[in-house]
Amino acid sequence: MRVKERTAKLKKIKDVLELKRNSFKKIFNKMQVGVYIVNQHNDIEYVNPVIEKEFGTVKGRKCYEYFHERTEVCPWCKNQEVFSGKSVKWEWYSFKSGKTYDLFDTPIINEDGSISKLEIFHDITERKKAEEALRESEERYRMLVETMNEGLKVQDEHGLLTYVNKRFCEMLGYSRDEIIRHSVTDFLEKSSQNIHKEQIVKRRRGRSEPYEIIWVRKDGQRILTYVCPNPIFDREGRYKGSFSVITDITGRKKAEEERARLATAVESTAEAIVITDSKGMIQYINPTFERVTGYAKDEVIRHDLHILDSGKHDEAFYKALRDTLRRGEVWSGTLISKKKDGAVYPEECTISPVKGPSGEVVNYVAVKRDMTEKIRLESIAEAVDAMNNMGYIFSGIRHEIGNPVNTMKITLSVLKNNINNYSKETVTEYIDRALTEILRVEYLLRSMKNFNMYETLQLMNVNMTSFLDNFLSLAAIDFERKGIKIETLVHPEAKWGCADPRALQQVILNILTNASDALEGRENPKIIITISKMAGMLVVRITDNGCGISEEQQKHLFNPFYTNKAHGTGLGLVIAKKMMLKMNYNSDIRIE
């Protein structure tokens, strides 16, 4: 009886368990997640429709055959852990379905006391893709942040640094570990700490604006930065900190200051400064240019420098200038320019090409100095020099005129006292002596007159080849009589020059006269006249193979009445120098 009761009781329990099992299966069948049950022999006891849809019908296959298409138990199988009574949670990617699952394995006890494994599949493929995309996105942004040229810092609501990028560390010279969890103000110059605190107040109110602050590097150097901040708020609108992009502008600021100083210097310089583009169109003039020329800036911008042409230079002059600049060289020379009011003035000019990174000319810079004042000062200096030499000049006049006058006085006195006793021939001899001295005085006075000639010169373009031909047709005969050969050479680029023909003729004649005296008694006496151009200037070089003069004599060459010749007046080179100064020429004497 008892056996029957016990059997009936067990059957009832089995029926209840089977009912529950079937109830669970019904629940599992309606679940949106995958569920399957496997026993200790790796036999699949149950799969719900979700699993069957993903992996197909079981058809008596073992779990490793069904899910993994393997012929043996998987090395990563969790069954033993589960059968020992543990629940396991893990992730698995199925090559068969191409999906990722979040798996939960738990043991279940069967009615016969055996243990099976219940495994629940949660498809997390989309979540994993989103997480991977987010991870890749974060990685890209992190790489972007770490490789950007600007510094980046993140600070919390207490002002402590929670993140800094590589560039920010390089700016301050600290490692990341030396910066994180430190206050921003720990790295700021004292004057910038208050600026930072004021900016934090604004950020807490939702305002953000760029500003400049100074940081102190680890090595003690100061760097000036431009900060662009952005506040961070949580969903409740509470301030949680900020992040800032920081640009080191120390070098840029120094460059700006240098440019400002340069601009101030250019604006304030006494020289006129002109900057043109590569085609010669004016892009900039300084105030001195406006003051000297009378042109306002808007009257010359986008015009070329020919606006200052005076007509005193020919096309050959400008061609030589342009050729120099095209070669990338600096041109220097003297220009006769015209102001807005028509006034003509001389100016020293230097034009320099400005080259770009590729070596091409991008601009030209012209520095121009009005020589009007210089010439006026030179005239004053010349006058002062003349006053300083006045005693020397008067002494020379007294000597040069006094000697022949004394000679005439003695001659006439002797003649007067003996006129009744001398023969007609002797009287004639004494009169000839007096006339000779009178001629000497006359020659001296004529030389002094030449000194004051050409006070007002007429500068014009002169064909130097024609000039020399005309000059030598008149002067060469006298030199040929003395056996002196004159050779000339005019370089093609020096065919034209600006001069007063009369004054230039007098200058060359005076120099040739001195050369002629120095050639007396020399073998194969020769004078060479060479005309060339150098740095935009006409160079007239007169050389001879004469005896030369000492260094001491050279010191007095241009002093009035100084001479080492028996019949010289000491005015020839003085007159030549004066005329050269009038024509804005320079003189140079070399003894070789």
C-alpha positions in Angstrom: 0.0 0.0 0.0 2.8 2.3 1.0 4.6 1.6 -2.3 1.6 2.5 -4.3 1.1 5.7 -2.3 4.8 6.5 -2.8 4.6 5.8 -6.6 1.5 7.8 -6.9 3.1 10.7 -5.0 6.2 10.6 -7.3 4.0 10.5 -10.3 2.1 13.5 -9.1 5.4 15.4 -8.5 6.7 14.4 -11.9 3.4 15.6 -13.5 3.7 18.8 -11.6 7.3 19.2 -12.7 6.5 18.3 -16.3 3.6 20.8 -16.2 5.9 23.5 -14.9 8.5 22.5 -17.4 6.0 22.8 -20.2 4.8 26.1 -18.7 8.3 27.4 -18.8 8.8 26.3 -22.3 5.6 28.1 -23.3 7.0 31.2 -21.6 10.4 30.7 -23.3 8.7 30.2 -26.7 7.1 33.7 -26.4 10.3 35.4 -25.2 12.1 37.9 -27.5 15.5 36.5 -26.5 17.0 33.2 -27.3 16.8 30.3 -24.8 18.2 26.8 -25.0 18.7 23.9 -22.6 21.6 21.4 -22.8 22.4 18.4 -20.6 25.7 17.1 -19.3 26.2 15.0 -22.4 26.1 18.2 -24.6 22.7 17.0 -25.9 20.4 19.9 -26.7 17.1 19.4 -24.9 15.3 22.5 -26.0 15.7 25.6 -28.2 13.1 28.3 -28.4 11.9 29.9 -31.8 14.4 32.7 -31.5 17.3 30.3 -31.4 15.8 28.1 -34.0 15.4 31.1 -36.3 19.0 32.2 -35.8 20.7 28.8 -36.0 18.1 26.4 -37.6 16.6 23.1 -36.4 18.6 21.0 -34.0 18.2 17.6 -35.7 19.8 15.7 -32.8 23.1 17.6 -33.0 25.3 18.2 -30.0 25.6 21.8 -28.8 29.1 22.3 -30.3 27.8 20.9 -33.6 24.7 23.0 -33.6 26.2 26.4 -32.6 29.8 26.1 -33.6 29.8 23.4 -36.3 32.6 21.6 -34.5 33.2 17.9 -34.0 34.4 18.2 -30.4 33.7 20.1 -27.3 34.6 23.8 -27.5 37.7 24.8 -25.4 35.8 27.9 -24.2 32.7 25.9 -23.1 31.2 27.1 -19.7 29.2 23.9 -19.2 31.5 22.4 -16.5 31.3 25.6 -14.4 27.5 25.6 -14.7 27.1 21.9 -13.9 29.2 22.5 -10.8 26.4 24.8 -9.7 27.6 28.3 -10.9 25.8 30.9 -12.9 28.0 32.5 -15.6 27.6 35.7 -17.6 29.7 36.2 -20.8 29.8 37.5 -24.3 30.1 35.4 -27.5 30.4 36.3 -31.1 28.8 33.7 -33.5 30.5 33.4 -36.9 27.5 31.4 -37.9 25.0 34.2 -37.4 27.4 37.1 -37.5 26.0 38.5 -34.3 27.3 39.2 -30.8 25.3 37.8 -27.8 25.3 38.6 -24.1 24.9 35.1 -22.6 23.6 34.1 -19.1 24.2 30.4 -18.2 22.5 28.9 -15.1 22.0 25.3 -13.8 18.6 23.7 -13.6 17.7 20.5 -11.7 15.7 18.0 -13.6 13.0 15.7 -12.0 15.5 12.8 -12.0 18.0 14.9 -10.1 20.2 15.5 -13.0 21.5 19.0 -13.9 21.0 20.7 -17.2 22.2 24.2 -18.4 19.8 26.9 -19.2 21.3 29.6 -21.5 19.7 32.9 -22.3 20.8 34.7 -25.5 20.6 38.6 -25.6 21.4 39.9 -29.1 23.7 42.9 -28.4 25.1 43.2 -31.9 23.7 46.7 -32.5 24.8 47.8 -29.1 28.3 46.4 -29.7 28.4 48.2 -33.1 27.4 51.4 -31.4 29.9 50.9 -28.7 32.6 50.2 -31.2 31.6 53.2 -33.3 31.7 55.3 -30.1 35.1 53.9 -29.2 36.4 54.6 -32.7 34.9 58.1 -32.6 36.4 58.8 -29.2 39.7 57.5 -30.4 39.6 59.7 -33.5 38.8 62.7 -31.4 41.4 61.8 -28.8 44.0 61.5 -31.6 42.8 64.8 -33.0 43.1 66.5 -29.6 46.5 64.9 -28.9 47.9 66.0 -32.3 46.4 69.5 -32.6 48.8 72.4 -32.6 46.8 74.2 -29.9 46.8 73.2 -26.2 43.6 71.8 -24.7 42.7 71.7 -21.0 39.6 70.5 -19.1 39.0 71.6 -15.6 36.2 70.7 -13.1 34.0 73.1 -11.2 36.7 73.5 -8.5 39.3 74.7 -11.1 41.3 71.5 -11.0 42.7 70.2 -14.2 41.2 66.8 -15.2 42.7 66.5 -18.7 45.4 68.2 -20.8 46.6 67.3 -24.2 50.2 66.7 -25.4 50.6 70.2 -26.8 49.5 71.9 -23.5 52.2 69.8 -21.7 54.8 70.9 -24.3 53.8 74.6 -23.8 54.4 74.4 -20.0 57.2 71.9 -20.0 55.5 69.7 -17.5 54.4 66.0 -17.9 50.7 65.2 -17.8 51.0 63.6 -14.3 52.6 66.9 -13.0 49.6 68.9 -14.2 46.5 66.7 -13.6 44.5 67.5 -10.4 46.4 70.7 -9.9 44.7 74.1 -10.0 45.0 76.2 -13.1 46.2 79.1 -11.1 49.3 77.1 -10.0 50.7 77.6 -13.5 49.7 81.2 -14.1 51.7 84.4 -13.6 50.4 86.4 -10.7 49.0 89.2 -12.9 47.0 86.6 -14.9 45.5 84.8 -11.9 42.9 87.5 -11.3 42.1 87.6 -15.0 41.4 83.8 -14.9 39.2 84.1 -11.8 37.2 86.8 -13.5 36.7 84.6 -16.5 35.5 81.7 -14.3 32.8 83.9 -12.8 31.6 84.7 -16.3 31.7 81.0 -17.3 29.5 80.0 -14.3 27.0 82.5 -15.7 27.1 80.8 -19.1 29.3 83.5 -20.7 32.5 82.7 -22.5 34.8 85.1 -24.3 38.4 84.8 -25.5 41.2 86.4 -23.5 45.0 86.5 -23.1 46.9 85.3 -20.1 50.5 84.5 -19.2 51.6 81.1 -18.1 54.8 80.2 -16.2 56.7 77.3 -17.7 58.5 74.7 -15.6 61.9 76.4 -16.6 60.6 79.8 -15.5 59.9 81.3 -18.9 56.7 83.2 -19.5 54.5 82.4 -22.4 51.6 84.6 -23.6 48.5 82.6 -24.8 45.1 83.3 -26.3 42.4 81.3 -24.5 39.0 80.3 -26.0 36.9 78.8 -23.2 33.6 76.9 -23.2 31.6 76.2 -20.0 30.2 72.7 -19.2 26.8 72.3 -17.5 24.9 69.1 -16.5 21.2 68.4 -17.4 20.1 70.3 -14.3 22.0 73.4 -15.5 24.7 73.1 -12.8 28.2 74.3 -13.7 30.6 71.3 -14.0 33.7 73.0 -15.3 35.0 74.0 -18.7 37.3 73.1 -21.5 39.6 75.7 -23.3 41.6 75.8 -26.5 44.9 77.6 -25.8 47.2 79.1 -28.5 50.7 80.2 -27.8 51.0 83.7 -29.2 54.4 84.6 -27.7 56.2 84.5 -31.0 53.3 86.1 -32.9 53.2 88.9 -30.3 56.9 89.5 -30.6 56.6 89.6 -34.4 53.7 92.0 -34.1 55.7 94.2 -31.8 58.7 94.1 -34.2 56.5 94.9 -37.1 54.9 97.8 -35.1 58.4 99.1 -34.3 59.4 98.7 -38.0 56.3 100.5 -39.1 56.9 103.3 -36.6 60.5 103.6 -37.9 59.4 103.6 -41.5 56.7 106.2 -40.7 59.1 108.4 -38.8 62.2 108.1 -40.9 63.6 111.2 -42.6 63.9 109.3 -45.9 61.0 108.8 -48.2 60.0 105.1 -48.4 58.1 103.7 -51.3 57.0 100.0 -51.6 55.8 98.8 -55.0 54.5 95.4 -56.3 56.6 93.4 -58.7 55.2 95.4 -61.6 56.3 98.7 -60.0 52.8 99.9 -58.9 53.0 101.8 -55.7 51.5 100.0 -52.7 52.8 102.1 -49.8 54.4 105.5 -49.1 55.4 107.0 -45.8 54.7 110.5 -44.6 58.1 111.8 -45.6 57.3 110.9 -49.2 54.1 113.0 -49.0 56.0 115.9 -47.4 58.8 115.9 -49.9 56.8 115.4 -53.1 53.6 117.1 -52.2 51.5 114.1 -53.3 49.0 112.6 -50.9 48.8 108.8 -50.4 45.6 108.3 -52.4 47.1 110.3 -55.3 50.0 107.8 -55.9 48.7 104.4 -54.7 48.3 102.1 -57.7 50.4 104.5 -59.8 54.1 103.8 -60.8 57.1 106.0 -59.8 57.2 107.7 -63.2 54.7 110.1 -61.6 57.9 111.8 -60.3 59.7 112.0 -63.8 61.3 115.3 -64.4 62.3 114.6 -68.0 66.0 115.0 -67.0 66.7 111.2 -67.6 66.5 109.5 -70.9 65.1 106.0 -71.7 68.7 104.5 -71.7 69.0 105.7 -68.0 65.8 103.9 -67.0 66.6 100.8 -69.0 69.9 100.4 -67.1 68.0 100.9 -63.9 65.4 98.2 -64.8 68.0 95.8 -66.0 69.8 96.0 -62.7 66.5 95.2 -60.8 65.6 92.4 -63.2 68.9 90.7 -62.3 67.8 90.8 -58.6 70.4 93.4 -57.7 70.2 96.6 -55.7 70.2 99.9 -57.7 71.6 103.0 -56.2 72.0 106.4 -57.8 71.0 110.0 -58.1 67.6 110.9 -59.6 66.4 114.4 -60.7 62.7 114.2 -59.7 59.7 116.5 -59.9 57.3 117.4 -57.1 53.6 117.8 -57.5 54.0 121.6 -57.8 56.5 121.1 -60.7 59.6 121.9 -58.7 62.6 119.8 -59.7 64.9 118.4 -57.0 67.8 116.0 -56.7 67.5 112.8 -54.6 69.7 109.9 -53.7 67.8 106.7 -54.3 68.3 103.0 -53.5 65.9 100.5 -54.9 66.0 96.9 -53.5 64.1 93.9 -54.7 62.1 91.8 -52.1 62.0 88.1 -52.9 59.3 85.6 -51.8 59.9 82.1 -50.5 60.4 80.7 -54.0 63.0 83.3 -54.9 60.7 85.4 -57.1 60.5 89.2 -56.7 57.3 90.2 -55.0 58.0 93.8 -54.1 60.5 96.6 -54.6 61.5 99.0 -51.7 62.8 102.4 -52.7 64.6 104.6 -50.1 64.8 108.2 -51.4 66.6 111.1 -49.8 66.0 114.7 -50.9 69.5 116.2 -51.5 68.3 119.8 -51.6 69.1 120.4 -48.0 72.4 118.5 -48.3 73.5 120.7 -51.2 72.5 123.8 -49.3 74.5 122.7 -46.3 77.5 121.8 -48.6 77.2 125.3 -50.0 77.2 126.7 -46.5 80.2 124.5 -45.6 81.9 125.6 -48.7 81.3 129.3 -47.8 82.6 128.6 -44.2 85.6 126.8 -45.6 86.2 129.8 -47.9 86.0 132.1 -44.9 88.4 129.9 -42.9 90.8 130.1 -45.9 90.3 133.8 -46.4 93.6 134.6 -44.8 95.2 132.0 -47.0 93.5 133.4 -50.1 94.5 137.0 -49.3 98.0 135.9 -48.6 98.0 134.1 -52.0 96.6 137.1 -53.8 99.2 139.4 -52.1 101.9 137.1 -53.1 100.7 136.4 -56.6 100.0 140.1 -57.4 102.5 141.7 -55.1 105.5 140.0 -56.7 104.9 141.3 -60.3 103.8 144.7 -58.9 107.0 145.0 -56.9 109.0 143.9 -60.0 107.2 146.5 -62.1 107.8 149.2 -59.4 111.5 148.5 -59.3 111.8 148.2 -63.1 110.0 151.5 -63.6 111.9 153.3 -60.8 115.2 152.3 -62.3 114.0 153.3 -65.7 112.8 156.7 -64.4 116.1 157.5 -62.7 118.2 156.5 -65.7 115.9 157.3 -68.7 118.2 160.1 -69.9 121.3 157.9 -69.6 119.9 154.6 -71.2 119.9 153.8 -74.8 116.7 153.3 -76.7 117.3 149.5 -76.6 117.8 149.5 -72.8 114.6 151.5 -72.3 112.7 149.1 -74.5 114.1 146.2 -72.5 112.9 147.7 -69.2 109.4 148.4 -70.7 109.2 144.7 -71.9 110.0 143.6 -68.3 107.1 145.7 -67.0 104.7 144.5 -69.6 105.6 140.8 -68.8 104.7 141.4 -65.2 101.4 143.1 -66.3 100.6 140.0 -68.4 101.2 137.8 -65.4 98.7 139.9 -63.3 96.2 139.8 -66.2 96.5 136.0 -66.4 95.9 135.7 -62.6 92.8 137.9 -62.8 91.5 135.9 -65.7 91.9 132.7 -63.6 90.1 134.3 -60.7 87.3 135.2 -63.0 87.0 131.6 -64.1 86.6 130.7 -60.5 83.3 132.6 -60.4 82.1 131.4 -63.8 79.1 129.1 -64.1 77.5 130.0 -60.8 74.2 128.8 -62.4 74.7 125.6 -64.3 72.3 124.2 -66.9 72.1 120.4 -66.3 71.0 118.4 -69.3 71.4 114.9 -70.9 74.8 114.9 -72.7 75.9 112.3 -75.3 79.4 111.6 -73.8 80.8 110.2 -77.1 79.9 113.4 -79.0 81.0 115.6 -76.1 84.5 114.1 -76.1 84.8 114.2 -79.9 84.0 117.9 -79.9 86.2 118.7 -76.9 89.2 116.9 -78.3 88.8 118.4 -81.8 89.7 121.7 -80.1 92.1 120.7 -77.3 94.0 117.7 -78.8 96.2 119.9 -81.1 98.0 121.6 -78.1 98.7 118.2 -76.5 99.9 116.7 -79.8 102.5 119.5 -80.1 103.9 118.3 -76.8 103.9 114.7 -78.0 101.2 113.7 -75.6 98.8 111.0 -76.9 95.1 111.2 -75.7 93.0 108.0 -75.8 89.3 107.8 -75.0 86.9 105.0 -74.1 83.2 105.4 -73.5 81.4 102.3 -72.3 78.0 101.6 -74.1 76.0 101.9 -70.8 77.7 105.3 -70.1 76.8 106.9 -73.5 74.6 109.4 -71.8 75.1 111.5 -68.7 73.6 114.5 -66.9 75.9 117.5 -66.8 76.5 121.1 -67.9 78.6 120.8 -71.1 80.5 124.0 -70.6 81.4 123.3 -66.9 82.4 119.7 -67.7 84.6 120.9 -70.5 86.3 123.3 -68.2 86.8 120.6 -65.5 88.4 118.1 -68.0 90.6 120.9 -69.5 91.9 121.9 -66.1 92.7 118.3 -65.2 94.3 117.6 -68.6 96.5 120.8 -68.2 97.8 119.5 -64.8 98.4 116.0 -66.4 100.3 117.7 -69.2 102.6 119.4 -66.8 103.1 116.1 -65.0 104.1 114.4 -68.3 106.9 116.8 -69.1 110.1 114.8 -69.8 108.4 111.4 -69.7 108.8 108.7 -72.4 105.6 108.0 -74.4 103.5 110.4 -72.5 99.8 109.4 -72.6 96.5 110.5 -71.1 93.5 108.1 -71.0 89.9 109.3 -70.6 87.5 106.6 -69.6 83.7 107.1 -69.1 81.7 104.2 -67.4 78.8 103.7 -65.1 78.8 102.4 -61.6 75.8 102.0 -59.3 73.8 104.4 -61.5 76.5 107.1 -61.5 78.6 108.3 -64.4 82.3 107.8 -63.7 84.8 109.9 -65.7 88.3 108.6 -65.0 91.4 110.5 -66.3 94.7 108.7 -65.9 98.2 109.5 -67.0 101.7 108.0 -66.8 103.2 111.2 -65.4 105.6 111.7 -62.4 102.9 111.9 -59.8 102.8 113.9 -56.6 103.6 113.2 -52.9 101.0 112.5 -50.2 101.8 115.8 -48.6 101.1 117.7 -51.8 97.8 115.8 -52.3 96.6 117.3 -49.0 96.8 120.8 -50.4 95.6 120.1 -54.0 92.3 121.9 -53.7 93.6 124.9 -51.6 93.4 128.2 -53.6 96.8 129.4 -55.0 98.6 126.2 -53.9 100.9 125.1 -56.7 104.2 123.3 -57.2 104.6 124.6 -60.8 106.8 127.5 -61.6 104.1 129.3 -63.6 101.0 127.9 -62.0 98.2 130.0 -60.3 97.0 127.2 -57.9 93.4 127.7 -59.1 93.0 125.1 -61.8 91.9 122.2 -59.6 90.0 124.5 -57.2 87.9 125.6 -60.1 87.4 122.0 -61.3 86.3 120.9 -57.9 83.8 123.8 -57.5 82.2 123.0 -60.9 82.0 119.3 -60.0 80.2 120.1 -56.8 77.8 122.3 -58.7 77.0 119.3 -60.9 76.7 117.0 -57.9 79.8 115.2 -58.9 82.5 113.8 -56.5 86.2 114.0 -57.1 88.9 111.4 -56.2 92.6 111.6 -56.8 94.7 108.4 -56.8 98.5 108.1 -57.3 99.6 104.7 -58.5 
